[in-house]
């Protein structure tokens, strides 16, 4: 599998895309409550699909979500190894 630069985001990228401050991202890394990341030397990188999955799991579920939606998401985590449990 070939990885490209677009597969990974810097904290600056995440902050700009999702309006989360870089300081908040750093705080979440220290407290180990944020999305998974990798460290290459001193550089922190987030896999874009991990950020999307983390945000999906952080959302507040409301009545607009049905059991079918939840089941479909659960099934996708089983069949898609890119999405962590």
MOWO-V97449 format. One record per backbone hydrogen bond with DSSP energy under -0.5 kcal/mol. NH is the residue of the N-H (numbers start at 1). CO is the residue of the C=O. E is the energy in kcal/mol with one decimal. If there is no record, write none. Layout:
NH/CO/E, NH/CO/E
This chain:
7/4/-1.6, 8/5/-0.9, 9/46/-3.6, 11/44/-0.5, 14/10/-2.5, 15/11/-2.6, 16/12/-2.2, 17/13/-2.8, 18/14/-2.7, 19/15/-1.1, 25/21/-2.2, 26/22/-2.4, 27/23/-2.4, 28/24/-2.4, 29/25/-2.1, 30/26/-2.5, 31/27/-2.4, 32/28/-0.7, 32/29/-0.6, 33/28/-2.2, 34/28/-1.0, 38/45/-2.8, 40/38/-0.5, 40/43/-2.8, 41/39/-0.6, 43/40/-2.1, 45/38/-2.8, 46/9/-3.2, 48/7/-2.7, 50/47/-0.6, 51/47/-1.9, 52/48/-2.1, 53/49/-2.2, 54/50/-2.8, 55/51/-2.6, 56/52/-2.2, 57/53/-2.2, 58/54/-1.2, 59/55/-1.0, 59/56/-0.7, 61/59/-0.6, 65/62/-1.9, 70/66/-1.9, 71/67/-2.8, 72/68/-2.6, 73/69/-2.1, 74/70/-2.5, 75/71/-2.8, 76/72/-1.8, 77/73/-1.6, 78/74/-1.2, 79/75/-2.1, 80/76/-1.6, 81/79/-0.6, 83/80/-1.7, 84/82/-0.7
